[in-house]
Amino acid sequence: SKIATSTFGPYAFIYLHETGHLMKQRHYRLLQQEFPRTRLMREDPNCFASEGVIKTYNRRGLSSYSLISESSAEAMALYVYNKKDGDFANINNFKNECPSIYKWAKDNVYGGYEFN
């Protein structure tokens, strides 16, 4: 599979994605709110695959719970990394291509901090 690369090595995006799952499990505020997938799909339709997961996620055929869980983790990683070459689709500039998802991560996960 194609994986986003950086100066941190080819697995940097995977680490960020999996950290997103850990953040959701360990952070009380994130546990109390669900990733607003339905609203974000309306606002950023080009950022989602037809089944409802963020399009750069490299698996398909997910349960309803997994669509939300994997999309939120993918959003958290994309926010930091800003791009990903996925097996099914690419996002080259997350902030510009998916502004509503970016704003969700900025406001709800990263407390307004921006990485560049």
C-alpha positions in Angstrom: 0.0 0.0 0.0 1.0 3.6 -0.5 2.0 5.3 2.7 2.6 9.0 3.3 6.3 9.7 3.8 8.1 12.4 5.6 11.4 13.1 7.2 10.2 10.9 10.0 10.1 7.8 7.7 7.4 6.0 5.8 5.4 5.0 8.8 4.9 8.5 10.3 1.3 8.7 9.1 0.4 5.3 10.5 1.8 6.3 13.9 -0.2 9.5 13.8 -3.4 7.7 12.9 -3.0 5.1 15.7 -2.2 7.9 18.1 -5.6 9.4 17.1 -7.3 6.2 18.4 -5.3 6.4 21.7 -6.2 10.1 22.1 -9.9 9.3 21.6 -9.7 6.5 24.2 -7.8 8.5 26.8 -9.1 12.0 26.5 -12.4 12.5 28.4 -13.6 15.4 26.1 -13.1 13.3 23.0 -14.8 10.3 24.5 -17.9 12.4 25.3 -18.4 13.6 21.7 -18.8 11.6 18.6 -17.0 12.5 15.4 -19.7 14.4 13.5 -19.3 12.3 10.3 -22.7 12.9 8.8 -22.4 16.7 9.1 -18.8 16.7 7.8 -19.8 14.5 4.9 -22.3 17.2 3.8 -19.8 20.0 4.3 -16.7 18.3 2.8 -18.2 15.6 0.4 -15.0 15.3 -1.7 -13.1 14.1 1.4 -15.1 11.0 2.0 -15.3 7.7 0.1 -18.8 6.7 -1.0 -19.3 4.4 2.0 -18.6 7.2 4.5 -15.0 6.9 5.6 -12.4 9.6 5.0 -11.2 8.7 1.5 -7.5 8.3 2.3 -8.2 5.5 4.8 -6.8 2.3 3.3 -9.6 -0.2 4.1 -13.2 -0.6 3.0 -16.1 -2.6 4.1 -16.3 -1.1 7.6 -19.0 -1.3 10.3 -20.9 1.9 11.2 -18.8 2.2 14.4 -15.6 1.7 12.5 -16.5 4.4 9.9 -16.7 6.9 12.7 -13.6 5.6 14.6 -11.4 5.3 11.6 -12.5 8.7 10.2 -11.8 10.5 13.4 -8.3 8.9 13.7 -7.6 9.7 10.1 -8.7 13.3 10.6 -6.4 13.6 13.6 -3.5 12.3 11.6 -4.3 14.4 8.5 -4.5 17.5 10.7 -0.9 17.1 11.8 0.5 15.7 8.5 -1.7 17.7 6.1 -1.5 15.1 3.3 -1.7 11.4 2.5 -1.3 9.2 -0.5 -3.8 6.5 0.1 -4.5 3.2 -1.7 -7.9 4.6 -2.9 -7.5 8.3 -2.9 -5.1 11.2 -2.0 -5.4 14.4 0.0 -2.6 16.8 -0.9 -3.6 19.7 1.3 -6.0 18.7 4.1 -6.5 22.3 5.4 -7.6 23.5 2.0 -9.4 20.4 0.6 -11.3 19.5 3.8 -11.8 22.7 5.7 -14.7 21.5 7.9 -12.9 18.4 9.0 -9.7 20.4 9.5 -11.7 22.9 11.7 -13.2 20.0 13.7 -9.7 18.6 14.5 -8.3 22.1 15.2 -11.1 23.1 17.6 -11.9 19.7 19.2 -8.6 17.9 19.3 -5.7 20.3 19.1 -7.1 23.2 21.0 -6.6 25.7 18.1 -2.9 24.9 17.6 -1.8 24.7 14.0 1.3 22.8 12.8 2.1 25.0 9.8 
